[in-house]
């Protein structure tokens, strides 16, 4: 039950600052680009919420919890490292 409280709180903490940052990056391209960013962001979050538990359950059932955690976390760590390496102030 606690996970049902903690997960949406984490999503809200991610969602609230991310969307305005994404919008500010494309604002110079016009209102259509800003709307597209919002649409893609909402679609990606919804798709992740739908597919994530299914994929996670499948990986845990097939590989066990430690390997499933590795395969779910490794791409996130790769994206984080890539973001840090390519970050341009």
DSSP file (Angstrom, degrees, kcal/mol; ACC not computed):
  #  RESIDUE AA STRUCTURE BP1 BP2  ACC     N-H-->O    O-->H-N    N-H-->O    O-->H-N    TCO  KAPPA ALPHA  PHI   PSI    X-CA   Y-CA   Z-CA
    1    1 A X     >        0   0    0      0, 0.0     4,-0.6     0, 0.0     3,-0.4   0.000 360.0 360.0 360.0 -35.6    0.0    0.0    0.0
    2    2 A X  H >>  +     0   0    0      1,-0.2     4,-2.8     2,-0.2     3,-1.1   0.871 360.0  57.4 -63.5 -34.5    2.9    2.3    0.7
    3    3 A X  H 3> S+     0   0    0      1,-0.3     4,-2.3     2,-0.2     5,-0.3   0.833  99.9  58.6 -65.7 -29.2    4.2    1.9   -2.8
    4    4 A X  H 34 S+     0   0    0     -3,-0.4     4,-0.3     1,-0.2    -1,-0.3   0.685 113.5  39.3 -72.0 -16.6    0.8    3.1   -4.1
    5    5 A X  H <X S+     0   0    0     -3,-1.1     4,-1.1    -4,-0.6    -2,-0.2   0.810 117.7  46.4 -94.5 -41.2    1.4    6.3   -2.2
    6    6 A X  H  X S+     0   0    0     -4,-2.8     4,-2.3     2,-0.2     5,-0.2   0.904 106.2  57.0 -72.9 -42.5    5.1    6.8   -2.8
    7    7 A X  H  X S+     0   0    0     -4,-2.3     4,-2.3     1,-0.2     5,-0.2   0.934 108.3  44.7 -60.9 -49.8    5.1    6.1   -6.6
    8    8 A X  H  > S+     0   0    0     -4,-0.3     4,-2.4    -5,-0.3    -1,-0.2   0.849 111.4  55.5 -63.8 -29.9    2.6    8.9   -7.5
    9    9 A X  H  X S+     0   0    0     -4,-1.1     4,-2.1     2,-0.2    -1,-0.2   0.917 109.1  46.4 -66.4 -41.3    4.4   11.3   -5.3
   10   10 A X  H  X S+     0   0    0     -4,-2.3     4,-1.6     2,-0.2    -2,-0.2   0.890 111.6  51.5 -65.8 -39.7    7.7   10.6   -7.1
   11   11 A X  H  X S+     0   0    0     -4,-2.3     4,-3.0     1,-0.2    -2,-0.2   0.904 110.5  48.6 -63.4 -40.7    5.9   11.0  -10.5
   12   12 A X  H  X S+     0   0    0     -4,-2.4     4,-2.3     1,-0.2     5,-0.2   0.894 108.7  53.2 -65.8 -39.2    4.5   14.3   -9.4
   13   13 A X  H  X S+     0   0    0     -4,-2.1     4,-0.6     1,-0.2    -1,-0.2   0.819 115.9  40.9 -65.7 -29.5    7.9   15.5   -8.2
   14   14 A X  H  X S+     0   0    0     -4,-1.6     4,-1.3    -5,-0.1    -2,-0.2   0.879 116.0  48.8 -80.9 -42.0    9.3   14.6  -11.6
   15   15 A X  H  X S+     0   0    0     -4,-3.0     4,-1.9     1,-0.2    -2,-0.2   0.903 101.8  60.4 -68.8 -44.6    6.4   15.9  -13.6
   16   16 A X  H  X S+     0   0    0     -4,-2.3     4,-0.7     1,-0.2    -1,-0.2   0.908 115.5  29.8 -59.9 -49.1    6.0   19.4  -12.1
   17   17 A X  H  X S+     0   0    0     -4,-0.6     4,-1.2    -5,-0.2    -1,-0.2   0.783 115.8  61.0 -81.6 -22.3    9.5   20.8  -12.8
   18   18 A X  H  X S+     0   0    0     -4,-1.3     4,-2.5     1,-0.2     5,-0.2   0.919  97.8  53.8 -71.9 -44.0   10.0   18.8  -16.1
   19   19 A X  H  X S+     0   0    0     -4,-1.9     4,-2.5     1,-0.2     5,-0.2   0.926 109.0  46.3 -63.6 -47.6    7.2   20.0  -18.2
   20   20 A X  H  X S+     0   0    0     -4,-0.7     4,-2.3     1,-0.2    -1,-0.2   0.877 112.6  52.6 -62.4 -33.8    7.9   23.8  -17.8
   21   21 A X  H  X S+     0   0    0     -4,-1.2     4,-1.3     2,-0.2    -2,-0.2   0.926 110.4  47.0 -65.2 -43.2   11.6   23.1  -18.6
   22   22 A X  H  X S+     0   0    0     -4,-2.5     4,-0.9     1,-0.2     3,-0.2   0.908 112.4  50.3 -63.3 -41.5   10.7   21.2  -21.7
   23   23 A X  H >X S+     0   0    0     -4,-2.5     4,-0.9     1,-0.2     3,-0.6   0.891 106.9  53.7 -64.8 -39.0    8.3   24.0  -22.8
   24   24 A X  H 3< S+     0   0    0     -4,-2.3     4,-0.3     1,-0.2    -1,-0.2   0.810 103.1  58.7 -67.3 -27.4   10.9   26.7  -22.3
   25   25 A X  H 3< S+     0   0    0     -4,-1.3    -1,-0.2    -3,-0.2    -2,-0.2   0.786 117.6  30.0 -71.0 -26.8   13.4   24.8  -24.5
   26   26 A X  H X< S+     0   0    0     -4,-0.9     3,-2.0    -3,-0.6     4,-0.3   0.360  87.4 102.6-113.6   4.2   11.0   24.9  -27.5
   27   27 A X  G >< S+     0   0    0     -4,-0.9     3,-1.6     1,-0.3     7,-0.1   0.846  76.3  61.6 -58.4 -34.2    9.1   28.1  -26.8
   28   28 A X  G 3  S+     0   0    0     -4,-0.3    -1,-0.3     1,-0.3     3,-0.1   0.652  96.2  62.0 -68.4 -13.3   11.2   30.0  -29.5
   29   29 A X  G <  S-     0   0    0     -3,-2.0    -1,-0.3     1,-0.3     4,-0.2   0.508 116.4-102.0 -89.1  -5.8    9.8   27.6  -32.1
   30   30 A X    <>  -     0   0    0     -3,-1.6     4,-1.5    -4,-0.3    -1,-0.3  -0.381  38.3 -64.6 110.8 172.5    6.2   28.7  -31.5
   31   31 A X  H  > S+     0   0    0      1,-0.2     4,-2.4     2,-0.2     5,-0.2   0.806 125.3  60.6 -69.6 -30.0    3.1   27.6  -29.8
   32   32 A X  H  > S+     0   0    0      1,-0.2     4,-2.1     2,-0.2    -1,-0.2   0.911 105.7  47.5 -64.4 -41.1    2.6   24.5  -32.0
   33   33 A X  H  > S+     0   0    0      2,-0.2     4,-2.1     1,-0.2    -1,-0.2   0.890 110.4  52.5 -66.0 -39.2    6.0   23.1  -30.8
   34   34 A X  H  X S+     0   0    0     -4,-1.5     4,-1.8     1,-0.2    -2,-0.2   0.912 109.9  48.4 -63.3 -42.0    5.1   23.8  -27.2
   35   35 A X  H  X S+     0   0    0     -4,-2.4     4,-2.4     1,-0.2    -1,-0.2   0.892 109.9  52.4 -64.8 -39.5    1.8   21.9  -27.6
   36   36 A X  H  X S+     0   0    0     -4,-2.1     4,-2.7     1,-0.2     5,-0.2   0.883 106.5  53.3 -64.8 -37.8    3.6   19.0  -29.2
   37   37 A X  H  X S+     0   0    0     -4,-2.1     4,-2.4     2,-0.2    -1,-0.2   0.920 110.1  47.7 -62.8 -43.0    6.1   18.8  -26.4
   38   38 A X  H  X S+     0   0    0     -4,-1.8     4,-2.5     2,-0.2     5,-0.2   0.931 112.5  49.1 -63.2 -44.9    3.2   18.6  -23.9
   39   39 A X  H  X S+     0   0    0     -4,-2.4     4,-2.4     1,-0.2    -2,-0.2   0.918 113.6  45.5 -61.9 -44.6    1.5   15.9  -26.0
   40   40 A X  H  X S+     0   0    0     -4,-2.7     4,-2.6     2,-0.2    -1,-0.2   0.885 112.6  51.6 -66.4 -38.5    4.6   13.8  -26.3
   41   41 A X  H  X S+     0   0    0     -4,-2.4     4,-2.3    -5,-0.2    -2,-0.2   0.934 112.7  44.2 -64.1 -47.1    5.4   14.2  -22.6
   42   42 A X  H  X S+     0   0    0     -4,-2.5     4,-2.5     2,-0.2     5,-0.2   0.905 114.2  50.5 -65.2 -41.5    2.0   13.1  -21.5
   43   43 A X  H  X S+     0   0    0     -4,-2.4     4,-2.6    -5,-0.2     5,-0.2   0.917 111.2  48.3 -63.3 -42.8    2.0   10.2  -24.0
   44   44 A X  H  X S+     0   0    0     -4,-2.6     4,-2.4     2,-0.2    -2,-0.2   0.908 112.9  47.4 -65.3 -41.7    5.4    9.0  -22.8
   45   45 A X  H  X S+     0   0    0     -4,-2.3     4,-2.2     2,-0.2    -2,-0.2   0.917 114.0  47.3 -65.8 -41.8    4.4    9.1  -19.2
   46   46 A X  H  X S+     0   0    0     -4,-2.5     4,-1.7     2,-0.2    -2,-0.2   0.913 112.7  48.9 -65.5 -42.6    1.1    7.3  -19.8
   47   47 A X  H  X S+     0   0    0     -4,-2.6     4,-3.0    -5,-0.2     5,-0.4   0.909 111.5  50.1 -63.5 -42.0    2.8    4.7  -21.9
   48   48 A X  H  X S+     0   0    0     -4,-2.4     4,-2.3     1,-0.2     5,-0.3   0.893 109.7  50.3 -62.9 -40.3    5.5    4.2  -19.2
   49   49 A X  H  X S+     0   0    0     -4,-2.2     4,-0.5     1,-0.2    -1,-0.2   0.826 116.3  42.7 -67.7 -30.4    2.8    3.8  -16.5
   50   50 A X  H  X S+     0   0    0     -4,-1.7     4,-0.5    -5,-0.2    -2,-0.2   0.903 124.5  31.7 -81.2 -43.5    1.0    1.2  -18.6
   51   51 A X  H  X S+     0   0    0     -4,-3.0     4,-3.1    -5,-0.2     5,-0.3   0.810 104.6  73.7 -87.2 -31.4    3.9   -0.8  -19.9
   52   52 A X  H  X S+     0   0    0     -4,-2.3     4,-2.9    -5,-0.4     5,-0.2   0.906  99.1  42.3 -53.3 -53.9    6.3   -0.5  -16.9
   53   53 A X  H  X S+     0   0    0     -4,-0.5     4,-2.4    -5,-0.3    -1,-0.2   0.872 116.4  49.6 -64.4 -34.8    4.5   -2.8  -14.4
   54   54 A X  H  X S+     0   0    0     -4,-0.5     4,-2.3     2,-0.2    -2,-0.2   0.955 115.4  42.2 -66.9 -49.4    3.9   -5.4  -17.1
   55   55 A X  H  X S+     0   0    0     -4,-3.1     4,-2.6     2,-0.2    -2,-0.2   0.901 115.0  51.2 -64.5 -41.5    7.5   -5.4  -18.3
   56   56 A X  H  X S+     0   0    0     -4,-2.9     4,-2.4    -5,-0.3    -1,-0.2   0.915 110.9  47.7 -62.4 -43.6    8.8   -5.3  -14.7
   57   57 A X  H  X S+     0   0    0     -4,-2.4     4,-2.3    -5,-0.2    -1,-0.2   0.892 111.9  50.3 -64.3 -40.1    6.6   -8.3  -13.7
   58   58 A X  H  X S+     0   0    0     -4,-2.3     4,-2.2     2,-0.2     5,-0.2   0.924 111.7  47.6 -63.1 -45.1    7.7  -10.2  -16.8
   59   59 A X  H  X>S+     0   0    0     -4,-2.6     4,-3.2     2,-0.2     5,-0.7   0.903 112.3  48.9 -64.7 -40.9   11.4   -9.6  -16.1
   60   60 A X  H  X5S+     0   0    0     -4,-2.4     4,-1.3     1,-0.2    -1,-0.2   0.912 112.4  48.8 -64.6 -41.4   11.0  -10.5  -12.4
   61   61 A X  H  <5S+     0   0    0     -4,-2.3    -2,-0.2    -5,-0.2    -1,-0.2   0.881 121.7  34.1 -65.7 -37.7    9.2  -13.7  -13.3
   62   62 A X  H  <5S+     0   0    0     -4,-2.2    -2,-0.2    -5,-0.2    -3,-0.2   0.875 134.6  19.0 -85.8 -40.0   11.8  -14.7  -16.0
   63   63 A X  H  <5S-     0   0    0     -4,-3.2     4,-0.4    -5,-0.2    -3,-0.2   0.635 102.7-113.1-110.1 -18.0   15.1  -13.5  -14.5
   64   64 A X     X< -     0   0    0     -4,-1.3     4,-2.2    -5,-0.7     5,-0.2  -0.150  40.3 -72.5  94.2 161.8   14.5  -12.9  -10.8
   65   65 A X  H  > S+     0   0    0      1,-0.2     4,-2.6     2,-0.2     5,-0.2   0.898 124.9  52.0 -63.8 -45.4   14.5   -9.7   -8.9
   66   66 A X  H  > S+     0   0    0      1,-0.2     4,-1.8     2,-0.2    -1,-0.2   0.930 115.9  39.9 -61.3 -44.5   18.3   -8.8   -9.0
   67   67 A X  H  > S+     0   0    0     -4,-0.4     4,-2.6     2,-0.2    -1,-0.2   0.872 114.3  53.3 -72.6 -35.5   18.7   -9.2  -12.7
   68   68 A X  H  X S+     0   0    0     -4,-2.2     4,-1.9     2,-0.2     5,-0.2   0.907 108.8  50.4 -63.6 -40.1   15.3   -7.5  -13.4
   69   69 A X  H  X S+     0   0    0     -4,-2.6     4,-2.1    -5,-0.2    -2,-0.2   0.900 110.7  50.0 -63.0 -40.5   16.4   -4.6  -11.3
   70   70 A X  H  X S+     0   0    0     -4,-1.8     4,-2.8    -5,-0.2    -2,-0.2   0.946 111.8  46.3 -62.7 -48.7   19.7   -4.4  -13.3
   71   71 A X  H  X S+     0   0    0     -4,-2.6     4,-0.5     1,-0.2    -1,-0.2   0.778 115.9  45.8 -69.5 -26.0   18.0   -4.5  -16.7
   72   72 A X  H  < S+     0   0    0     -4,-1.9     4,-0.5    -5,-0.2    -1,-0.2   0.807 120.2  39.3 -82.4 -30.3   15.4   -1.8  -15.6
   73   73 A X  H  X S+     0   0    0     -4,-2.1     4,-2.2    -5,-0.2     5,-0.2   0.785  99.8  71.5 -90.1 -29.2   18.0    0.4  -14.1
   74   74 A X  H  X S+     0   0    0     -4,-2.8     4,-2.4     1,-0.2     5,-0.2   0.898  97.8  49.1 -59.2 -44.9   20.9    0.2  -16.5
   75   75 A X  H  X S+     0   0    0     -4,-0.5     4,-2.3     1,-0.2    -1,-0.2   0.886 110.8  51.7 -63.0 -34.8   19.2    2.2  -19.3
   76   76 A X  H  > S+     0   0    0     -4,-0.5     4,-2.3     2,-0.2    -2,-0.2   0.909 110.5  47.4 -66.4 -40.7   18.3    4.9  -16.8
   77   77 A X  H  X S+     0   0    0     -4,-2.2     4,-2.6     2,-0.2     5,-0.2   0.890 110.9  52.5 -66.9 -38.6   21.9    5.1  -15.6
   78   78 A X  H  X S+     0   0    0     -4,-2.4     4,-2.6    -5,-0.2    -2,-0.2   0.907 110.4  47.6 -63.2 -41.5   23.1    5.2  -19.3
   79   79 A X  H  X S+     0   0    0     -4,-2.3     4,-2.5     2,-0.2    -2,-0.2   0.901 111.5  51.2 -65.7 -40.7   20.8    8.1  -20.0
   80   80 A X  H  X S+     0   0    0     -4,-2.3     4,-2.3     2,-0.2    -2,-0.2   0.937 112.5  45.1 -61.6 -46.9   21.9    9.9  -16.9
   81   81 A X  H  X S+     0   0    0     -4,-2.6     4,-2.4     1,-0.2    -2,-0.2   0.921 113.7  50.1 -64.3 -43.5   25.6    9.5  -17.8
   82   82 A X  H  X S+     0   0    0     -4,-2.6     4,-2.1     1,-0.2    -1,-0.2   0.886 110.6  50.1 -60.9 -38.8   24.9   10.5  -21.4
   83   83 A X  H  X S+     0   0    0     -4,-2.5     4,-0.7     1,-0.2    -1,-0.2   0.904 111.7  47.6 -66.0 -41.4   23.0   13.6  -20.2
   84   84 A X  H  < S+     0   0    0     -4,-2.3     3,-0.3     1,-0.2    -2,-0.2   0.879 113.3  48.0 -67.9 -37.1   25.8   14.7  -18.0
   85   85 A X  H  < S+     0   0    0     -4,-2.4    -2,-0.2     1,-0.2    -1,-0.2   0.881 118.9  38.2 -70.8 -38.1   28.4   14.2  -20.7
   86   86 A X  H  < S+     0   0    0     -4,-2.1    -1,-0.2    -5,-0.2    -2,-0.2   0.393  83.5 129.1 -96.0   3.6   26.5   16.1  -23.3
   87   87 A X     <  -     0   0    0     -4,-0.7     2,-0.5    -3,-0.3    -3,-0.0  -0.392  38.0-168.0 -64.1 129.3   25.2   18.8  -21.1
   88   88 A X              0   0    0     -2,-0.1    -2,-0.1     1,-0.1    -1,-0.0  -0.975 360.0 360.0-122.6 119.0   25.9   22.3  -22.5
   89   89 A X              0   0    0     -2,-0.5    -1,-0.1     0, 0.0    -2,-0.1   0.502 360.0 360.0 -72.7 360.0   25.3   25.3  -20.3
